Amino acid sequence: MKNVENIPQVKLGIIAVSRDCFVISLSEKRRKAIVESFNASYAPDFGQLTEIKTTVENEKDMLKAVEEAKNAGCNALCVFLGNFGPETPETQIAALFDGPVMYAAAAEEHGNDLINGRGDAYCGMLNCSYNLGLRHLKAVIPEYPVGTAADVAKMIADFVPVARALLGLQSLKIITFGPRPQDFFACNAPIKALYDIGVEIQENSELDLLVSYRAHKDDKRIPEVVKDMEAELGTGGNNFPDLLPRMAQFELTLLDWAEANKGSRKYVVFADKCWPAFPKEFGFEPCYVNSRLASRGIPVACEVDIYGALSEYIGTCVTGEPVTLLDINNSVPADMYEAEIKGKFPYAYKLTDTFMGFHCGNTPFCRLAPVSKPGVKFQLIQHRLLEPKDSKPDFTRGTLEGDIAAGKITFFRLQSGADTQLHAYIAQGEVLPVATRSFGGIGVFAIPEMGRFYRHVLISKRYPHHGAVLFGHAGKALYTVFSYLGVQDIAYNKPAGQLYCDENPFAD
């Protein structure tokens, strides 16, 4: 199928600044070295770093440099203090440039060149930060923002995933269908915080979706989508060939709806109601289609989980790869832990460090372990609820099931509370190569000190049961994104010995 461009492409530029009482050539020479270092090491992954030739000493220079960056097609900038830097025009760049900006500064280079070759950018970063605060400007400042050309090139490379997420959020619309299912209030959160961070939302009825789906009956593109589904599933995973045309019709419905309803926005994600009425009225479970869209950078959150969809999209932008949304679902049985986990991994996981992440079948096919023989199956829980007892599954078919592939993961979520304030959590861990022997899209997860994190973050801070999962360790980038968005409470899994604020110091 044609690939859908639903995340931004970052085009980076670098602007050097120079205080007029310092040697301007120092900033220019150091800027050139950064460009050469970045393009040699990171251009294959992130594209070329564009060198903006105008060096900023004053406000007129600033206007010229910003215009040069815009004309070059840059949508993200590094402002580089090659020497002390002029604090007013250097911070005005962030005000006038329509895109994320990071600031970094030059380290001194040679012990025998600390007269004309000394730039004092270490000091200049303090004034820069102070001035950004006075102007209420947002900017990304690395953990240690002073370095050599190679150091700053690495900072810029780390900035790319952050910039991609911030650019995506600037142009994102979340499209929903239906209210949250009954007794799933955990998925219901105030939408005001979406507007606070510049995200648009369009809420629709399930009936709107059903009408649109029926209008796609006999769509001439259906056979092409079916063929693509067959190729993805192979012979082992295509358990219900008769179902594929219906699911292809639904996939086209969502893609057409996205295109017709983007409006002023470039990017779209969905949060759809998927039970209890959906399977009977549409004739299938939507999970496999949801997984296919997620694999193409268009997350579709289950159960109208708006902030789940938002979190998935952030993860997609940060990694540039498919993500998933899972229930923080069930504990690992003690006998399973003893036989297959205890003492078998480099990190000595405790039983309480483990849990199973599960959803009915929305995880992309590429994230499932081939050994588990993933394929389209039926939703066991919905079959119990909606279809006659002991009957063959009919409209509850359509999940994509299999064990999630082993490897590094980051479990995270950005959420609005009842007070409309954003809060977030991030926890890095892994999916273990342990067979789940269960149903759905499911995996055995291990996160250091998960038990305490579960109690004192997920429960104490009243997070819903859904968590976004990206495949890799990306806590650094996520933390930077959430900080940039103004999130004050960013929780993480604290190591043993570091107590949470509500953790009982006398507990066993």
C-alpha positions in Angstrom: 0.0 0.0 0.0 1.0 3.6 -0.5 2.9 4.9 2.5 1.2 7.7 4.4 3.3 10.6 5.5 1.9 11.3 9.0 5.0 12.5 10.8 7.1 15.5 10.0 10.5 15.5 8.3 12.9 17.6 10.3 15.2 20.0 8.3 17.8 21.4 10.6 19.6 24.7 10.5 22.3 26.2 12.7 22.7 29.9 13.4 25.8 31.1 15.1 25.7 34.2 17.3 28.6 36.5 18.4 28.8 39.3 20.9 30.3 42.3 19.1 33.1 42.7 21.6 34.3 39.2 20.8 36.0 37.9 17.6 33.2 37.0 15.2 35.5 34.6 13.3 35.6 32.4 16.4 31.8 31.7 16.2 32.0 31.2 12.4 34.9 28.8 12.6 33.2 26.8 15.4 29.9 26.8 13.5 31.6 25.4 10.4 33.2 22.6 12.4 29.9 21.6 13.9 28.3 21.4 10.4 31.2 19.3 9.2 31.0 17.0 12.2 27.2 16.6 12.0 27.1 15.9 8.3 29.9 13.4 8.5 28.3 11.4 11.4 24.5 12.0 11.4 23.4 13.1 7.9 22.6 9.6 6.8 20.0 9.3 9.5 18.8 12.9 9.9 19.7 14.7 6.7 22.2 17.5 6.2 22.6 20.3 8.8 22.1 23.6 6.9 24.7 26.2 7.8 23.1 29.7 8.0 25.8 32.0 6.9 24.6 35.1 8.6 26.2 35.4 12.0 24.0 37.3 14.5 25.6 40.2 16.4 22.5 42.4 16.5 18.8 42.5 15.8 19.1 43.2 12.1 21.4 40.3 11.8 18.9 38.2 13.7 16.1 39.1 11.2 18.4 38.3 8.3 19.4 34.9 9.7 15.9 33.9 10.5 14.8 34.8 7.0 17.7 32.8 5.6 16.8 29.8 7.6 13.2 30.0 6.5 14.2 30.4 2.8 16.4 27.3 3.2 13.3 25.3 4.3 14.5 24.8 7.9 11.8 23.9 10.4 14.1 23.4 13.4 17.2 25.4 14.6 20.2 25.1 16.7 21.3 28.5 18.0 25.0 28.2 18.7 26.9 30.5 21.0 30.3 30.3 19.4 31.3 32.9 21.9 29.5 34.8 24.7 26.7 35.8 22.4 24.3 38.8 22.3 21.5 37.8 24.7 18.7 39.9 23.2 18.9 39.0 19.4 19.9 35.4 20.2 16.8 34.8 22.2 14.6 36.8 19.7 15.4 34.0 17.2 13.2 31.6 19.2 10.4 34.2 19.2 10.4 34.8 15.5 11.3 31.3 14.1 8.2 29.1 13.6 9.6 25.8 14.9 11.5 24.3 17.8 14.8 25.8 18.7 17.7 24.4 20.8 20.6 26.4 22.3 24.1 25.1 22.7 27.5 26.8 23.4 31.1 26.3 22.5 33.6 24.8 24.9 37.1 26.3 24.9 39.4 24.4 22.7 43.1 24.9 23.5 44.9 25.6 26.7 47.5 27.7 24.9 44.8 29.8 23.1 42.8 31.5 26.0 43.2 35.1 24.9 41.9 35.7 21.4 40.7 32.1 21.3 38.6 32.3 24.4 34.9 32.7 23.7 33.3 32.6 27.2 30.2 30.9 25.9 30.0 29.0 29.2 29.1 32.3 30.7 27.0 33.4 27.8 24.6 30.4 28.2 23.6 31.8 31.6 22.6 35.1 30.1 20.8 33.3 27.2 18.7 31.2 29.6 17.9 34.2 31.8 16.7 36.2 28.7 14.6 33.3 27.4 12.9 33.2 30.8 12.2 37.0 30.8 10.6 36.6 27.4 8.6 33.5 28.3 10.1 31.7 25.4 10.3 27.9 25.1 13.6 26.3 23.9 15.4 23.1 24.3 18.7 23.3 26.3 20.6 20.0 26.5 21.6 18.5 29.9 25.1 19.9 29.5 24.9 22.4 26.7 28.6 23.3 26.3 30.9 21.2 24.1 33.2 20.7 21.2 32.1 20.5 17.6 31.5 16.7 18.0 29.7 17.2 21.3 27.3 19.8 19.8 26.7 17.7 16.7 25.6 14.9 19.1 23.3 17.3 20.9 21.7 18.3 17.6 21.3 14.6 16.7 19.5 14.1 20.1 17.4 17.1 19.3 16.0 15.7 16.1 13.5 13.2 17.6 12.3 15.9 20.0 11.9 18.5 17.2 10.0 15.9 15.1 7.5 15.3 18.0 7.1 19.1 18.6 6.5 19.8 15.0 4.0 16.9 14.8 2.0 18.2 17.7 1.9 21.7 16.2 0.0 20.3 13.2 -1.9 17.3 14.8 -5.6 16.7 14.8 -7.1 13.8 16.9 -10.3 12.4 15.4 -12.6 10.4 17.7 -15.6 8.3 17.1 -18.1 7.6 19.9 -18.0 8.3 23.6 -15.9 6.1 25.9 -17.5 2.7 26.7 -19.5 2.4 29.9 -17.3 1.8 33.0 -14.2 2.9 31.1 -14.1 6.4 32.6 -10.4 5.9 32.9 -10.2 6.7 29.2 -12.1 9.9 29.6 -10.1 13.1 30.3 -10.7 16.8 29.8 -9.6 17.9 26.3 -8.7 21.5 27.3 -5.0 20.4 27.7 -4.9 19.5 24.1 -5.6 23.1 23.1 -3.0 24.2 25.6 -0.3 22.4 23.6 -1.7 23.3 20.2 -3.4 20.0 19.3 -6.8 20.1 17.5 -9.6 17.6 18.1 -12.7 16.5 16.2 -15.2 14.4 18.0 -17.7 12.4 16.0 -20.5 9.8 16.6 -20.1 6.1 15.9 -23.0 6.6 13.5 -20.9 8.9 11.4 -18.3 6.2 11.1 -20.9 3.6 10.2 -22.5 5.7 7.5 -19.1 6.4 6.0 -18.1 2.7 6.1 -21.3 1.7 4.3 -20.6 4.4 1.7 -17.3 2.5 0.9 -19.1 -0.7 0.0 -17.8 -2.1 -3.3 -15.0 0.5 -3.3 -12.7 -0.3 -6.3 -9.6 0.0 -4.1 -10.7 -2.9 -1.8 -9.0 -5.7 -3.7 -5.7 -3.9 -3.6 -5.9 -3.5 0.2 -6.9 -7.2 0.5 -3.9 -8.2 -1.5 -1.7 -6.1 0.8 -3.2 -7.7 3.9 -2.6 -11.2 2.4 1.0 -10.4 1.8 1.5 -9.1 5.3 -0.3 -12.0 7.0 1.1 -14.8 4.8 -0.5 -18.2 4.8 0.0 -18.8 8.5 -1.7 -15.6 9.7 -4.6 -15.2 7.3 -7.0 -17.3 9.3 -10.2 -15.7 8.0 -9.8 -14.8 4.3 -13.5 -14.0 4.0 -13.0 -11.2 6.6 -10.4 -9.3 4.7 -12.7 -7.4 2.3 -14.7 -6.0 5.2 -11.6 -4.9 7.0 -10.1 -3.4 3.8 -13.3 -1.4 3.4 -12.9 -0.1 7.0 -9.2 0.8 6.4 -10.2 2.9 3.4 -13.0 4.5 5.4 -10.5 5.7 8.1 -7.9 6.9 5.6 -10.5 8.8 3.5 -12.0 10.3 6.7 -8.5 11.5 7.7 -7.8 13.1 4.4 -11.2 14.8 4.2 -11.1 16.1 7.8 -7.6 17.2 8.3 -8.7 20.8 7.7 -5.8 23.1 8.6 -3.8 20.3 10.0 -1.1 18.1 8.4 -1.3 15.0 10.7 -4.0 12.8 12.1 -4.5 10.1 14.7 -7.7 8.4 15.7 -9.3 7.4 19.0 -12.2 5.0 18.2 -14.9 3.2 20.1 -14.4 -0.4 19.3 -17.0 -2.2 21.6 -19.6 -3.3 22.5 -21.7 -2.2 19.5 -19.0 -2.0 16.9 -18.3 -5.6 16.0 -22.0 -6.5 15.5 -22.8 -3.5 13.4 -19.6 -3.5 11.3 -19.3 -7.3 11.2 -15.8 -7.6 12.6 -13.4 -6.4 15.3 -11.3 -3.4 14.1 -8.1 -4.4 15.8 -6.1 -5.6 12.7 -7.0 -2.5 10.8 -5.9 -0.4 13.7 -2.6 -2.3 13.8 -2.0 -1.6 10.1 -2.6 2.1 10.4 -0.2 2.3 13.4 2.4 0.6 11.3 2.1 3.4 8.9 2.4 6.2 11.5 -1.3 6.7 12.1 -2.1 5.4 15.6 -5.7 4.3 16.3 -6.3 4.2 20.0 -8.8 1.7 21.4 -11.8 2.7 23.5 -11.7 6.4 22.5 -8.5 6.9 24.5 -7.7 10.4 23.4 -4.6 10.8 25.4 -3.5 7.3 24.5 -3.7 8.3 20.8 -1.7 11.5 21.7 0.9 9.5 23.5 1.2 7.0 20.7 1.7 9.8 18.2 4.5 11.3 20.3 6.2 8.0 20.4 5.8 7.5 16.7 7.5 10.9 16.1 10.3 10.3 18.5 11.3 7.0 17.0 10.0 7.3 13.5 8.8 3.7 14.0 5.5 1.9 14.8 4.3 2.0 18.4 1.4 0.4 20.3 -1.1 1.0 23.1 -1.5 -1.7 25.7 -3.4 -2.4 28.9 -1.1 -2.7 31.9 -2.9 -5.9 32.3 -2.0 -8.8 34.5 0.6 -10.1 36.8 3.0 -12.8 35.9 2.2 -16.1 37.7 4.8 -17.0 40.3 5.5 -20.4 38.9 6.1 -18.9 35.4 8.5 -16.3 37.0 10.4 -19.1 38.9 10.7 -21.3 35.8 11.4 -18.8 33.1 12.5 -15.4 34.4 14.3 -15.6 37.8 18.0 -15.5 37.4 17.9 -15.8 33.6 18.6 -12.2 32.6 21.4 -9.7 33.1 19.2 -7.6 35.3 18.0 -9.6 38.4 14.3 -8.9 37.9 12.0 -9.6 40.9 8.5 -11.0 40.4 7.1 -7.6 41.1 9.3 -6.1 38.3 7.3 -8.1 35.8 3.8 -7.8 34.3 1.9 -8.6 31.1 1.0 -5.8 28.6 -2.0 -6.8 26.5 -4.6 -5.6 24.0 -7.0 -7.4 21.9 -4.9 -7.1 18.7 -3.8 -3.6 17.8 -0.1 -4.1 17.9 1.5 -3.9 14.4 2.4 -7.2 12.8 6.1 -6.2 12.6 6.2 -6.0 16.4 5.0 -9.5 17.0 7.4 -12.5 17.5 7.3 -14.8 14.4 7.8 -17.8 16.7 4.3 -17.1 18.3 2.7 -17.5 14.8 0.9 -14.2 14.8 -2.3 -13.9 12.8 -5.9 -12.7 12.6 -8.0 -14.3 15.3 -11.1 -13.6 17.3 -11.6 -11.6 20.5 -12.3 -14.2 23.2 -13.7 -11.8 25.7 -16.1 -10.2 23.2 -17.1 -13.6 21.9 -18.2 -14.5 25.5 -20.1 -11.3 25.8 -21.7 -10.8 22.4 -22.1 -14.1 20.6 -24.2 -17.2 21.5 -22.5 -19.6 24.0 -20.5 -22.3 22.3 -21.0 -20.8 18.8 -18.3 -20.3 16.2 -16.9 -16.8 16.3 -18.4 -14.6 13.7 -18.4 -10.8 14.0 -15.9 -11.0 16.9 -13.2 -12.0 14.5 -10.6 -9.4 13.4 -8.0 -9.2 16.2 -4.3 -9.5 15.4 -2.8 -11.8 18.0 0.6 -13.0 18.9 3.4 -12.5 21.5 5.1 -9.2 21.3 8.7 -9.5 20.2 11.4 -9.4 22.8 13.6 -6.2 23.1 13.9 -2.8 24.7 10.8 -0.8 25.3 9.7 2.5 26.8 6.3 2.5 28.6 4.9 6.0 28.8 1.9 8.3 28.8 0.9 11.9 28.6 -2.3 12.5 30.4 -4.7 15.3 31.5 -6.0 15.1 35.0 -9.5 16.3 36.2 -7.8 19.6 36.8 -6.9 19.9 33.1 -3.2 19.9 34.0 -0.9 17.6 32.0 1.2 15.0 33.8 3.3 12.2 32.4 5.3 9.1 33.2 8.2 7.3 31.5 9.6 3.9 32.4 12.3 2.1 30.4 12.5 -1.7 30.4 12.1 -4.6 28.0 9.9 -7.3 26.7 11.3 -10.7 27.8 11.7 -13.6 25.4 9.1 -15.6 27.4 6.1 -17.2 25.8 2.9 -15.8 27.3 0.7 -18.8 26.6 -2.2 -16.5 26.5 -4.4 -14.6 23.9 -4.4 -11.2 22.3 -1.4 -9.1 21.4 0.5 -9.7 24.6 4.0 -9.7 26.1 5.9 -10.3 29.3 7.3 -7.0 30.3 10.0 -6.2 32.8 10.7 -2.8 34.3 13.1 -2.3 37.2 11.2 -1.5 40.4 7.9 -1.8 38.5 6.0 -2.8 41.7 6.8 0.5 43.4 6.2 2.4 40.2 2.9 0.7 39.8 1.8 1.6 43.3 3.3 5.1 43.7 2.9 6.5 40.2 0.3 4.6 38.2 -2.1 4.1 41.2 -1.2 7.1 43.4 -1.3 9.6 40.5 -4.5 7.9 39.1 -3.3 7.0 35.6 -5.6 5.0 33.3 -4.9 1.4 32.5 -3.6 2.2 29.0 0.1 2.9 28.4 1.9 3.7 25.1 4.8 1.5 24.2 7.6 2.4 21.9 10.2 -0.1 20.9 13.6 1.1 22.2 14.8 3.2 25.0 13.7 6.8 24.3 13.2 8.2 27.8 15.7 11.0 27.2 13.8 12.4 24.2 10.4 11.9 25.8 11.4 13.7 28.9 12.7 16.6 26.8 9.4 16.7 24.8 7.3 16.7 28.0 9.4 19.4 29.7 9.1 21.6 26.6 5.4 21.2 26.7 5.4 22.5 30.2 4.5 19.3 32.0 5.5 19.8 35.7 5.0 16.3 36.9 7.0 13.8 34.9 7.3 10.5 36.9 9.7 7.7 36.3 10.5 4.3 38.0 12.8 5.3 40.8 15.6 2.9 41.7 15.6 1.1 45.0 16.5 3.4 47.9 14.9 6.5 46.4 11.4 6.9 48.0 8.4 8.3 46.2 6.8 11.2 48.1 3.9 9.0 49.3 6.0 5.8 49.8 5.9 4.4 53.4 9.5 4.5 54.7 8.6 1.7 57.1 7.1 -0.7 54.6 8.7 -4.1 54.3 
